[in-house]
Amino acid sequence: MTACRVCGSHISEPSYEASAPALTSMMAFIDIPTLVYVCDECGHAQCADLPDIESFYDTTYRISLESDDHDQVFAVAADGTPIFRTDHQAAIGLRLLDLPQGTSILDYGAGKADTLRKMCMARDDLHPHVFDVSRDYVPAWNSWVKPENQASYRVPDAWAGQFQAIISHFVIEHVAEPVSFLKTLRGLLAPGGRLLLSMPDVAANPGDMTVADHLNHFSIASIKRALALSGFMLETVDSTAFPGAFFIVAVCCEQPVTSAPDRQEAAHAAKKAREICAFWKQATIRLDDAAKQFSGKRAAVYGSGFYGSWICSRIEADVDFRVFLDQNPKLQGSVHFNRPVLSPSKLDDDVDVVFVGLNPLKARAAIAGQAALHRPGLDLVWIDG
């Protein structure tokens, strides 16, 4: 048995399991099996613990440090221009929080804190603070955050109750004890202070279910439960502004939050989580079969993110896997798993098959606009059949 990270209920067996290695959000393999558990009580899904989790985030998890301007593409505009994650997050944050003049704001689990930096570029009245569990990001902070407003490993005692707003982007899915994490943030907020959280929406991006370092796969039902247990009142849920994720705004309450869990909402979330686990079981079988079908053929993988990396691990022993294709211009020209990352327009004519490593809910629409992938004789393999 294992215990739900949100409500503590016992979960007797995993809903999905795959043998080692497991793939992390940093596109690295670790020697542990992938295990996903689903809680019927609150609708939460979770992966098994990482070994030595503190060391992993201190020295291994180094997001967006490849270059000063490294960023992740979250979408592509109609004219083909990439829209980068931190620009979009900054705009969402300013809109949802509607910050008063002179707000003291903390980015908790900040990484390079590019989102907060861009918020401050738009609002020079804000007073930025940053915290992370690693010192790798200090050089990125030093050019724009006062040294006394920076903290690593441990939050200063003097910061308790000092902030009118906290942002924490794509952090809570990584923490082993999300309720304790939220209680820590509550302790840093002034009464009535507001918290903005972003996290993957596993229903909109099913690949998140098998990311080894995403220990939590929140549903709306389970994040509501976690917030209530931590002393927050949910104010806003935005599941449309950032495809594949949802953004939560919650208010720090002085009195305990006593709201009865929505059993129907939790049951629906648990059912959806199990459906996603079943999808991954079938996707694994489907991809293994395709690798055998195209054994020895010259191949490319479209997408150098999580889906593409997972496909690489399943096919490279069978096919002549040459390149990754990716629309992100900041990834083009790099090397991923010892293979070049190229623009889709640069696909060689001698490639026989392209394995599509994109979110299956959006993959066909994305590929439809790529003329180079629709030439006669080129096979496309989709993970959803």
C-alpha positions in Angstrom: 0.0 0.0 0.0 0.9 3.7 -0.4 -0.7 6.8 0.9 -2.2 9.6 -1.1 0.1 12.7 -1.0 -3.0 14.9 -0.7 -5.6 13.3 1.6 -3.6 10.4 3.1 -6.0 7.7 1.9 -4.5 4.3 1.3 -4.0 3.2 -2.4 -3.6 -0.6 -2.7 -2.0 -1.0 -6.1 -0.6 1.1 -9.0 -2.8 1.8 -12.0 0.2 1.9 -14.3 3.6 0.4 -14.1 6.5 0.1 -16.5 10.0 -1.4 -15.9 13.1 0.8 -15.5 14.3 3.2 -16.7 11.9 6.1 -16.1 12.0 9.4 -18.0 12.2 12.7 -16.2 11.0 16.2 -17.3 14.7 17.0 -18.0 14.6 14.2 -20.6 17.0 12.1 -18.6 16.6 8.4 -17.7 16.8 7.2 -14.1 17.1 3.6 -13.0 13.7 3.2 -11.4 10.4 1.7 -12.6 7.5 4.0 -13.4 4.6 3.6 -11.0 1.4 5.6 -11.0 -1.2 5.5 -8.2 -4.7 6.9 -8.3 -6.6 8.0 -5.2 -10.4 7.3 -5.3 -11.0 9.6 -2.2 -9.7 12.9 -3.7 -9.0 12.2 -7.4 -5.3 12.7 -7.1 -2.7 10.7 -9.1 0.9 10.4 -8.1 4.2 8.7 -9.1 6.5 6.8 -6.7 9.2 8.7 -4.8 12.5 9.6 -6.4 15.6 8.3 -4.8 17.6 11.1 -3.1 15.1 13.8 -4.1 17.0 16.7 -2.4 20.2 16.0 -4.4 18.2 15.6 -7.6 16.8 19.2 -7.4 20.0 20.7 -6.0 22.5 19.4 -8.6 20.7 17.6 -11.4 17.5 19.5 -12.1 18.9 22.6 -14.0 16.1 24.0 -16.0 16.8 26.5 -18.8 20.5 27.0 -18.0 21.7 26.0 -21.4 22.1 29.6 -22.4 21.1 33.1 -21.1 18.1 33.2 -23.4 17.0 29.6 -23.3 13.3 29.2 -23.1 10.6 26.6 -24.0 8.1 27.0 -26.8 4.6 26.7 -25.4 2.7 27.4 -28.7 3.2 28.5 -32.3 1.4 31.5 -33.6 -0.6 31.3 -36.9 2.3 33.0 -38.8 4.7 30.3 -37.5 6.3 32.5 -34.8 7.0 30.6 -31.6 5.4 31.9 -28.4 7.7 31.2 -25.4 6.6 29.9 -22.1 7.9 32.6 -19.7 6.4 35.5 -21.8 3.0 33.8 -21.7 3.3 33.0 -18.0 4.2 36.6 -17.2 1.1 37.9 -19.1 -1.2 35.4 -17.3 0.2 36.2 -13.9 -0.3 39.9 -14.3 -3.8 39.4 -15.5 -4.9 36.9 -12.9 -3.3 38.6 -9.9 -4.1 42.2 -10.8 -1.3 43.3 -8.4 -1.7 46.5 -6.4 1.0 49.2 -6.8 4.2 48.4 -5.0 3.4 44.7 -4.3 6.1 42.7 -2.6 6.1 39.4 -4.6 8.0 36.1 -4.2 8.8 33.6 -6.9 9.0 30.3 -5.0 10.9 27.6 -6.8 12.0 30.3 -9.1 14.6 28.7 -11.3 16.0 31.5 -13.4 12.9 33.5 -12.4 12.4 34.7 -16.0 8.6 34.9 -15.5 9.0 37.2 -12.6 11.6 39.3 -14.4 9.3 39.8 -17.3 6.4 40.7 -14.9 8.8 43.3 -13.4 9.7 44.6 -16.8 6.1 45.4 -17.4 5.5 46.6 -13.8 8.6 48.4 -12.4 6.8 49.2 -9.2 6.9 45.5 -8.1 9.4 44.4 -5.4 10.7 41.0 -6.5 12.1 38.2 -4.3 13.3 34.8 -5.4 13.8 31.4 -3.7 15.0 28.0 -5.0 16.4 24.8 -3.5 19.6 25.2 -5.6 22.2 27.9 -6.0 22.6 27.2 -9.7 20.3 30.1 -10.6 22.1 32.9 -8.5 24.1 34.2 -11.5 20.8 34.7 -13.4 19.3 36.6 -10.4 22.1 38.9 -9.6 21.6 41.3 -12.5 18.1 42.3 -11.4 17.3 41.0 -7.9 18.8 42.6 -4.8 21.0 40.1 -2.9 18.9 40.5 0.3 15.8 39.5 -1.8 17.4 36.2 -2.8 17.4 32.9 -0.9 18.6 29.4 -1.6 17.9 26.1 0.2 16.1 27.8 3.2 13.7 30.7 3.3 14.8 33.5 5.8 12.7 33.7 9.0 12.3 37.4 8.3 10.2 36.6 5.2 7.3 35.1 7.2 4.1 36.9 6.5 5.8 39.5 4.3 4.4 39.0 0.8 1.2 40.3 -0.8 1.7 37.7 -3.6 3.6 34.5 -4.4 4.0 32.8 -7.7 5.1 29.3 -8.1 5.2 28.0 -11.7 5.3 24.2 -12.3 6.8 23.4 -9.0 4.1 21.7 -6.9 4.0 18.7 -9.2 7.6 17.9 -8.1 7.2 18.0 -4.3 6.7 14.9 -2.2 4.4 16.6 0.4 2.2 19.1 -1.5 0.1 20.0 1.5 3.1 20.9 3.6 4.5 22.8 0.7 1.3 24.9 0.5 1.3 25.5 4.2 4.9 26.9 3.9 3.7 29.3 1.2 0.7 30.3 3.4 3.2 31.2 6.2 5.0 33.6 3.9 1.9 35.5 2.8 0.4 38.4 4.6 -3.3 38.0 5.6 -5.3 38.2 2.4 -2.2 37.6 0.3 -2.7 35.7 -2.9 -1.0 32.7 -4.4 -0.7 31.9 -8.1 0.2 28.3 -8.9 0.6 26.7 -12.3 0.8 22.9 -12.8 0.4 20.4 -15.6 -3.1 19.4 -16.5 -2.8 15.6 -17.0 -6.2 15.4 -18.6 -5.1 17.9 -21.3 -1.5 16.5 -21.6 -1.6 12.8 -20.9 2.2 12.4 -21.2 2.6 14.1 -17.8 1.2 11.0 -16.2 4.5 9.1 -16.7 7.0 11.8 -16.0 9.1 10.3 -13.2 9.9 13.6 -11.3 6.3 14.8 -11.5 5.3 13.1 -8.2 1.9 14.7 -8.4 -0.7 14.8 -11.2 -3.3 17.1 -9.9 -6.9 17.2 -10.9 -9.1 20.2 -10.1 -10.6 18.1 -7.3 -7.3 17.2 -5.7 -5.8 20.7 -5.9 -9.0 22.1 -4.3 -8.6 19.5 -1.5 -4.9 20.3 -1.0 -5.6 24.1 -0.8 -8.4 23.6 1.7 -6.2 21.5 3.9 -3.5 24.2 3.7 -5.6 27.2 4.7 -6.3 28.7 1.3 -9.6 29.6 -0.3 -9.7 28.9 -4.1 -10.5 32.0 -6.0 -9.8 31.2 -9.7 -9.1 28.2 -11.9 -7.9 29.0 -15.5 -7.6 25.9 -17.6 -7.6 27.6 -21.0 -4.9 30.2 -21.0 -2.0 27.7 -21.1 -2.9 24.5 -23.0 -1.8 21.5 -21.1 -1.7 23.2 -17.8 -4.0 25.0 -15.4 -3.4 28.1 -13.3 -4.8 28.5 -9.8 -5.3 31.7 -7.7 -5.9 31.1 -4.0 -6.3 33.5 -1.1 -4.6 33.1 2.3 -7.3 32.7 4.9 -6.8 33.6 8.6 -9.5 31.1 9.6 -9.4 27.3 8.8 -11.1 26.5 5.5 -14.0 24.0 6.1 -15.4 22.9 2.8 -16.8 19.4 2.2 -15.0 17.5 -0.6 -16.9 17.1 -3.8 -17.1 13.3 -4.0 -18.6 13.3 -7.5 -15.8 15.5 -8.8 -13.2 13.3 -7.2 -14.7 10.1 -8.6 -14.7 11.7 -12.1 -11.0 12.7 -11.7 -10.0 9.2 -10.6 -11.8 7.7 -13.5 -10.1 10.0 -16.0 -6.7 9.3 -14.4 -7.2 5.5 -14.8 -8.2 6.1 -18.5 -4.9 7.9 -19.1 -3.0 5.0 -17.4 -4.8 2.6 -19.8 -3.8 4.8 -22.8 -0.1 4.5 -21.8 -0.3 0.7 -21.5 -1.7 0.6 -25.1 0.7 3.2 -26.4 3.7 1.2 -25.2 2.5 -1.9 -27.0 1.6 0.1 -30.2 5.1 1.7 -30.3 7.0 -1.5 -29.7 5.0 -3.1 -32.5 5.8 -0.2 -34.8 9.5 -0.3 -34.0 9.5 -4.0 -35.1 7.5 -3.2 -38.2 10.0 -0.5 -39.4 13.1 -2.4 -38.2 16.1 -1.2 -40.1 14.3 1.7 -41.7 15.7 5.3 -41.6 13.7 7.2 -39.1 13.2 10.6 -37.5 11.2 11.6 -34.4 9.1 14.8 -34.5 9.4 16.6 -31.1 12.4 16.6 -28.8 10.4 17.0 -25.6 9.0 14.3 -23.4 7.0 12.4 -25.9 9.9 12.4 -28.4 12.4 11.3 -25.8 10.1 8.5 -24.7 9.7 7.3 -28.3 13.5 7.4 -28.7 13.9 5.0 -25.8 11.4 2.5 -27.3 12.6 2.5 -31.0 16.4 3.1 -31.1 17.3 -0.6 -30.8 15.3 -1.4 -33.9 15.2 1.4 -36.4 17.9 3.5 -38.0 17.0 6.6 -35.9 18.8 9.6 -37.4 17.4 13.0 -36.2 14.9 14.8 -34.0 12.7 17.5 -35.7 11.5 20.5 -33.6 9.9 23.8 -34.4 11.7 25.6 -31.5 14.4 27.7 -33.2 16.4 27.7 -29.9 16.6 23.9 -30.0 17.4 23.6 -33.7 21.2 22.9 -34.1 21.5 21.3 -30.7 22.0 17.6 -30.0 19.6 15.4 -28.1 20.4 11.8 -27.2 23.4 12.0 -29.5 21.2 13.1 -32.5 20.9 16.5 -34.2 17.7 18.5 -33.7 16.6 20.0 -37.0 13.8 22.2 -38.3 11.1 20.0 -39.9 11.8 21.7 -43.2 15.3 20.2 -43.1 14.1 16.5 -43.1 16.2 14.5 -45.5 14.5 12.8 -48.5 16.0 9.4 -47.5 14.0 9.2 -44.2 11.4 6.4 -44.4 9.3 7.0 -41.3 8.6 9.8 -38.8 7.5 8.9 -35.3 5.3 11.7 -34.0 6.4 12.6 -30.4 3.7 15.2 -29.6 0.8 15.4 -27.2 -1.7 13.1 -29.0 -4.6 15.5 -28.3 -2.8 18.1 -30.5 -0.4 16.1 -32.7 -2.5 15.8 -35.9 -3.3 19.5 -36.0 0.4 20.3 -35.5 1.6 17.9 -38.2 -1.1 19.0 -40.7 0.8 22.2 -41.4 4.2 20.6 -42.0 4.5 20.2 -45.7 7.8 18.3 -45.4 6.0 15.5 -43.6 3.4 14.8 -46.3 5.6 13.7 -49.2 4.8 10.4 -50.9 6.4 7.3 -49.4 6.9 8.8 -45.9 5.2 6.9 -43.2 4.0 8.6 -40.0 3.6 6.7 -36.7 1.3 8.1 -34.0 1.3 6.9 -30.4 -2.5 6.9 -30.3 -2.9 4.7 -33.3 
